[in-house]
Amino acid sequence: MKMPACLVLLFIGIVSLHAQQVSVHENAHAHNDYEHERPLFDALRYGFISAEADVHLVSDQLLVSHDRPGKYAKTLEALYLRPLDSLLDVNRGTVYPGYDGTFFLMIDFKTSAVASAEALIMLLKNYPALVCTARSCPVKIFVSGNRPVEYFLQQGTSGVALDGRPVDLGKGFTVDQMPVVSDRYSNWSSWNGKSTPGPGELDRIRALADRVHAEGKKLRLWAIPDNEMAWAVLLDAGVDLLNTDRLEAMHQFLLQRGK
């Protein structure tokens, strides 16, 4: 029986990633990852440890799309869950060969928070390796966008976490419940990333990073100036996950910095 074309491409992607030694970048987050030519696999090719997928719940399916999904929208399962599960199998429990750190999959709910969460948790029952336990967490799935905070607090997270906000700091959320704290960059600085920042322009970001790190969490700012100067300055200010659409450029930048 002939293997479907989509499975052939998946197999090739898994084998090519498995065969090469990837430089893993623990500060790299692929913004709107699904908009790249090869969702997930382009990010993995360049060693990213975090990727983002916007999803809509349509007819009981979680479809990946920024806006309302069109006729040919792919499912979250096809683009992310099934490939990650296969990678864990090929690489003996890790996403990257020989790398025992966690890969973060941020799922941005664009539709009803609770209904989307219920659909995700039901779907993950088919992929137990993608659900963190006290002993193992090769993939950390965390929910952004329409976050079902109260639902998760009442029902338990079933191994799925929440994307935090600065207002969530100090409220007792554990790292397991909320591994990352995210916010819009412009809420914390007006520096445009085109010249050396002036005195004090990053002070609020540094203070936020200190608060986030005191709880053992990672800081991600989105809609940052997406260039090398900004990446360097924000790293030095304490931002942990650099939000970018420029995967190869980020890869080269982090290689040069030894990160």
C-alpha positions as CSV (number, residue, x, y, z in Angstrom):
1,M,0.0,0.0,0.0
2,K,1.4,3.4,-1.0
3,M,2.2,5.8,1.8
4,P,0.2,9.0,1.6
5,A,2.2,12.0,0.4
6,C,1.8,13.8,3.7
7,L,3.3,10.9,5.6
8,V,6.2,10.7,3.1
9,L,7.0,14.4,3.8
10,L,6.7,13.8,7.6
11,F,9.0,10.8,7.4
12,I,11.6,12.8,5.3
13,G,11.4,15.6,7.8
14,I,11.9,13.4,10.8
15,V,14.8,11.4,9.2
16,S,16.6,14.6,8.1
17,L,16.3,16.1,11.6
18,H,17.4,12.9,13.2
19,A,20.4,12.6,10.9
20,Q,21.9,16.0,11.6
21,Q,23.5,17.5,14.6
22,V,21.3,20.5,15.4
23,S,22.5,23.5,17.4
24,V,19.7,24.0,19.9
25,H,18.9,27.6,20.8
26,E,17.2,27.9,24.1
27,N,16.3,31.6,23.5
28,A,14.5,31.1,20.1
29,H,10.7,31.3,19.7
30,A,9.1,30.9,16.3
31,H,6.3,33.4,16.1
32,N,3.3,32.3,14.0
33,D,5.4,29.2,13.1
34,Y,2.6,27.7,10.8
35,E,3.2,30.5,8.3
36,H,6.6,29.1,7.3
37,E,7.0,26.8,4.3
38,R,7.4,23.7,6.6
39,P,5.6,24.4,9.9
40,L,7.5,23.0,12.9
41,F,10.3,21.5,10.8
42,D,11.7,24.8,9.7
43,A,11.9,25.8,13.4
44,L,13.5,22.5,14.3
45,R,15.9,22.8,11.4
46,Y,17.3,26.0,13.0
47,G,17.3,24.7,16.6
48,F,14.3,26.6,18.0
49,I,13.0,25.3,21.4
50,S,9.7,27.1,21.1
51,A,7.0,27.5,18.4
52,E,3.6,29.1,18.2
53,A,0.4,27.9,16.5
54,D,-2.8,29.9,16.4
55,V,-5.9,27.5,16.5
56,H,-9.6,27.7,15.9
57,L,-12.1,25.2,17.1
58,V,-14.3,24.4,14.0
59,S,-16.7,21.4,14.0
60,D,-14.8,19.7,16.9
61,Q,-11.4,20.1,15.1
62,L,-8.6,22.4,16.1
63,L,-7.5,24.0,12.9
64,V,-4.3,26.1,12.6
65,S,-4.8,29.5,11.1
66,H,-4.3,33.2,12.1
67,D,-7.7,34.2,10.9
68,R,-10.9,32.1,10.5
69,P,-9.7,28.9,8.8
70,G,-10.3,28.4,5.1
71,K,-11.2,25.2,3.3
72,Y,-7.7,23.8,3.3
73,A,-6.6,24.6,6.8
74,K,-4.6,21.9,8.5
75,T,-5.3,20.5,11.9
76,L,-3.1,21.0,15.0
77,E,-2.8,17.3,15.1
78,A,-1.3,17.0,11.6
79,L,1.0,20.0,11.8
80,Y,2.3,19.6,15.4
81,L,1.1,16.8,17.6
82,R,1.7,13.9,15.3
83,P,5.1,15.1,14.1
84,L,6.3,15.8,17.7
85,D,5.1,12.5,18.9
86,S,6.9,10.8,16.0
87,L,10.1,12.7,16.9
88,L,9.9,11.5,20.5
89,D,9.7,8.0,19.2
90,V,12.6,8.3,16.8
91,N,14.8,10.2,19.2
92,R,14.1,8.0,22.2
93,G,12.1,10.5,24.2
94,T,13.5,13.8,23.0
95,V,12.6,16.2,20.3
96,Y,16.3,16.8,19.4
97,P,18.7,13.9,19.3
98,G,20.8,14.1,22.4
99,Y,19.1,17.1,23.9
100,D,17.2,16.5,27.1
101,G,15.7,20.0,27.5
102,T,12.0,20.8,26.9
103,F,10.5,21.9,23.6
104,F,7.7,24.5,24.1
105,L,4.6,24.4,22.0
106,M,2.5,27.5,22.5
107,I,-1.1,27.1,21.3
108,D,-3.0,30.4,20.9
109,F,-6.7,29.8,21.2
110,K,-8.7,32.1,18.9
111,T,-12.1,30.7,19.7
112,S,-13.9,29.7,22.9
113,A,-11.4,29.1,25.7
114,V,-13.2,26.3,27.5
115,A,-14.4,24.5,24.4
116,S,-11.0,24.7,22.8
117,A,-9.3,23.4,26.0
118,E,-11.7,20.5,26.2
119,A,-11.0,19.6,22.6
120,L,-7.2,19.9,23.2
121,I,-7.2,17.7,26.3
122,M,-9.4,15.1,24.5
123,L,-7.0,15.1,21.5
124,L,-3.9,14.7,23.8
125,K,-5.3,11.4,25.1
126,N,-4.0,10.0,21.8
127,Y,-0.5,11.4,22.5
128,P,0.4,10.6,26.1
129,A,4.1,11.2,25.3
130,L,3.3,14.9,24.7
131,V,1.8,15.4,28.2
132,C,4.2,16.3,30.9
133,T,4.5,14.2,34.0
134,A,6.5,14.6,37.3
135,R,9.2,12.5,35.7
136,S,9.4,13.6,32.1
137,C,8.6,16.8,30.1
138,P,10.2,16.6,26.6
139,V,7.3,18.8,25.2
140,K,5.5,21.5,27.2
141,I,2.2,22.6,25.7
142,F,1.0,25.9,27.0
143,V,-2.1,27.8,26.0
144,S,-2.2,31.5,25.1
145,G,-4.8,33.8,23.6
146,N,-8.2,33.0,25.0
147,R,-6.8,31.3,28.1
148,P,-9.2,29.1,30.1
149,V,-7.6,30.1,33.4
150,E,-10.5,29.3,35.8
151,Y,-11.3,26.1,33.9
152,F,-7.7,24.8,34.4
153,L,-7.7,25.8,38.0
154,Q,-10.9,24.0,38.6
155,Q,-10.4,20.9,36.4
156,G,-6.6,20.6,36.6
157,T,-4.4,21.2,33.6
158,S,-4.0,17.5,32.5
159,G,-0.3,18.3,31.7
160,V,-1.2,21.4,29.7
161,A,0.0,24.8,31.0
162,L,-1.0,28.4,30.6
163,D,0.9,31.3,29.1
164,G,1.3,33.8,31.9
165,R,0.8,37.6,32.0
166,P,2.6,40.0,34.2
167,V,-0.5,40.4,36.3
168,D,-0.3,36.7,37.1
169,L,3.0,37.1,38.9
170,G,2.7,36.7,42.6
171,K,-0.5,34.8,42.5
172,G,1.0,31.4,43.2
173,F,1.0,29.8,39.8
174,T,3.7,27.2,39.6
175,V,6.2,26.8,36.8
176,D,4.3,23.6,35.8
177,Q,1.1,25.6,35.5
178,M,2.6,28.7,33.9
179,P,6.2,28.2,32.5
180,V,6.3,31.4,30.4
181,V,5.1,34.9,31.1
182,S,4.3,36.9,27.9
183,D,3.3,40.5,27.1
184,R,3.4,43.0,24.2
185,Y,6.8,44.7,24.0
186,S,5.3,48.2,23.6
187,N,3.8,47.8,27.1
188,W,7.3,47.9,28.5
189,S,9.5,50.0,26.2
190,S,9.2,52.5,23.3
191,W,12.7,51.8,22.1
192,N,12.5,51.1,18.3
193,G,15.6,48.8,18.0
194,K,17.3,50.9,15.4
195,S,20.0,52.6,17.5
196,T,21.6,52.1,20.9
197,P,19.0,52.5,23.6
198,G,19.3,55.5,25.9
199,P,19.7,55.3,29.7
200,G,16.7,53.8,31.3
201,E,14.9,52.7,28.1
202,L,15.1,49.0,29.1
203,D,14.8,49.4,32.9
204,R,11.1,48.3,33.0
205,I,11.9,45.2,31.0
206,R,14.8,44.4,33.3
207,A,12.6,44.8,36.4
208,L,9.9,42.6,34.8
209,A,12.5,39.9,33.9
210,D,13.7,39.9,37.5
211,R,10.2,39.3,38.7
212,V,9.6,36.5,36.2
213,H,12.9,34.8,36.9
214,A,12.3,35.0,40.7
215,E,9.4,32.6,40.0
216,G,11.6,30.3,37.8
217,K,9.7,31.3,34.7
218,K,10.7,32.4,31.2
219,L,9.9,35.9,29.8
220,R,8.7,36.4,26.3
221,L,7.8,39.7,24.7
222,W,5.9,39.8,21.4
223,A,5.9,42.4,18.6
224,I,9.5,43.2,19.4
225,P,11.8,45.0,16.9
226,D,12.8,41.9,14.9
227,N,16.5,42.6,14.2
228,E,19.9,41.6,15.5
229,M,20.4,44.8,17.6
230,A,17.1,44.3,19.4
231,W,17.7,40.6,19.9
232,A,21.1,41.4,21.6
233,V,19.7,44.2,23.8
234,L,16.7,42.2,24.9
235,L,18.7,39.1,25.7
236,D,21.0,41.3,27.9
237,A,17.9,42.8,29.5
238,G,16.7,39.3,30.6
239,V,14.2,38.3,27.9
240,D,14.4,34.5,27.6
241,L,12.4,33.7,24.5
242,L,13.1,36.0,21.5
243,N,10.0,36.3,19.4
244,T,10.9,36.2,15.7
245,D,9.6,35.5,12.2
246,R,13.2,35.4,10.8
247,L,14.2,31.8,11.7
248,E,17.5,31.5,9.8
249,A,18.7,35.0,10.9
250,M,17.9,34.2,14.5
251,H,19.8,30.9,14.2
252,Q,22.9,32.6,12.8
253,F,22.7,35.4,15.5
254,L,22.5,32.9,18.3
255,L,25.3,30.8,16.9
256,Q,27.6,33.8,16.9
257,R,26.7,34.5,20.5
258,G,27.3,30.9,21.5
259,K,23.7,30.4,22.5
